[in-house]
Amino acid sequence: MLIYLGKAEPVLIDEKKALHSVSRTYPWPSIIRISRFIKVPYKKVILTRKNILRRDGYKCAYCGRADIPLTVDHIIPKARGGDDSWENLICACTRCNNVKGDRTPDEANMKLQFKPFKPSHIMFIKNVVGRLDERWKPYLYLS
């Protein structure tokens, strides 16, 4: 619609797809460039249980299993001053969460398989899209 209204121009066209009307066929834009800058508020990824599960790939951060129900665990327990932050929350299966209890991973002699981090909105775009088109990489801020 933005291209049709003259507010954007196509940068990359997907040759395998097209948009059809009764009398015309339009190329399918894969990437567009907006003609005028429009300020969009920064998209923060909200800290929710669902987003923590997504970030961790639906795998337990201690044992790596993904085939059992998962909970959200505080690395530093709340009773010891741990906060609700991206860096302190991870996915854990109920067994690992119960074994760890109200201790830190070091005290419970449990090793984290990865370091928790604050995800970017680009990471979640990749999850929604499923497959990241290789031709998009020059236009995305991926690290």
C-alpha positions in Angstrom: 0.0 0.0 0.0 2.8 2.4 0.9 4.4 1.8 -2.5 1.1 2.3 -4.3 0.6 5.6 -2.5 4.1 6.8 -3.4 5.2 6.9 0.3 7.8 4.1 -0.2 9.9 2.5 -2.9 10.8 -1.2 -3.3 14.5 -2.0 -2.5 14.3 -5.8 -3.0 11.6 -7.7 -4.9 10.7 -11.3 -4.4 10.6 -12.8 -7.9 8.6 -15.8 -6.8 5.6 -13.9 -5.6 3.3 -11.1 -7.0 0.3 -9.1 -6.0 -2.6 -9.4 -8.4 -5.5 -7.1 -9.0 -8.3 -7.5 -11.5 -6.3 -5.6 -14.2 -2.6 -5.5 -13.0 0.1 -7.5 -11.4 2.5 -5.8 -9.0 5.9 -7.1 -7.9 6.0 -8.5 -4.3 8.2 -6.2 -2.2 10.5 -8.0 0.2 12.2 -4.9 1.5 10.9 -1.3 1.1 12.4 2.1 1.7 10.2 4.8 3.3 10.4 8.1 1.3 10.1 10.3 4.4 11.4 9.7 7.9 8.6 8.8 10.3 9.6 8.6 13.9 8.6 5.3 15.4 9.0 4.8 19.1 11.7 2.3 20.1 10.3 -1.1 20.3 11.3 -2.6 23.6 10.9 -6.3 24.1 8.6 -6.7 27.1 9.8 -9.0 29.9 7.2 -11.7 30.0 7.2 -15.5 30.7 6.4 -16.1 27.0 9.3 -14.0 25.8 11.8 -15.6 28.2 10.7 -19.0 26.8 11.2 -17.7 23.3 14.6 -16.2 24.1 15.8 -19.5 25.6 14.5 -21.6 22.7 12.1 -23.5 25.0 15.0 -25.3 26.6 16.0 -25.7 30.2 19.1 -23.6 30.9 20.5 -26.2 33.2 19.9 -29.6 31.5 19.0 -28.5 28.0 15.8 -30.5 27.7 12.9 -29.2 25.7 10.6 -32.1 25.8 9.2 -31.5 29.3 7.2 -28.6 30.9 9.3 -25.5 31.7 9.1 -22.9 34.4 10.9 -19.5 34.8 13.7 -19.5 37.4 15.5 -16.7 39.1 19.3 -17.3 38.9 19.7 -15.2 42.0 16.6 -16.1 44.1 14.2 -13.2 44.9 14.6 -14.0 48.6 18.3 -13.1 48.2 17.7 -9.8 46.3 17.4 -11.2 42.8 15.3 -9.1 40.5 13.0 -9.7 37.6 15.3 -8.9 34.8 16.4 -10.4 31.5 19.8 -11.2 33.0 18.4 -13.0 36.1 15.5 -15.0 34.6 15.9 -18.3 32.6 13.9 -21.3 31.6 14.2 -24.3 33.8 12.4 -27.7 33.8 10.6 -28.4 37.0 13.1 -31.0 38.0 16.1 -28.7 37.7 14.2 -25.8 39.3 13.3 -28.0 42.3 16.9 -29.3 42.6 18.2 -25.7 42.6 15.6 -24.6 45.1 16.3 -21.3 46.8 20.1 -21.4 46.0 22.3 -19.9 43.4 23.5 -22.2 40.6 27.0 -22.3 42.1 25.6 -23.3 45.5 23.5 -26.0 43.9 26.5 -27.1 41.8 24.5 -26.5 38.6 26.0 -25.0 35.5 24.1 -22.7 33.2 24.4 -23.8 29.5 24.2 -20.2 28.3 24.3 -16.7 29.7 20.9 -15.0 29.8 20.7 -11.7 27.9 18.3 -8.9 27.0 17.0 -9.8 23.5 16.5 -7.3 20.7 13.3 -7.0 18.7 15.2 -8.3 15.7 15.6 -11.7 17.4 11.8 -11.9 17.8 11.3 -10.9 14.2 13.4 -13.8 13.2 11.3 -16.1 15.4 8.1 -14.9 13.9 9.3 -15.1 10.3 10.7 -18.5 11.0 13.3 -18.4 8.2 15.4 -15.3 7.8 15.8 -14.5 4.1 19.6 -14.3 3.4 19.0 -11.2 1.2 17.7 -9.2 4.2 21.0 -9.5 6.2 22.6 -6.3 4.7 19.6 -4.3 5.9 19.3 -5.7 9.5 21.4 -5.0 12.5 22.4 -8.6 13.4 25.1 -9.4 15.8 
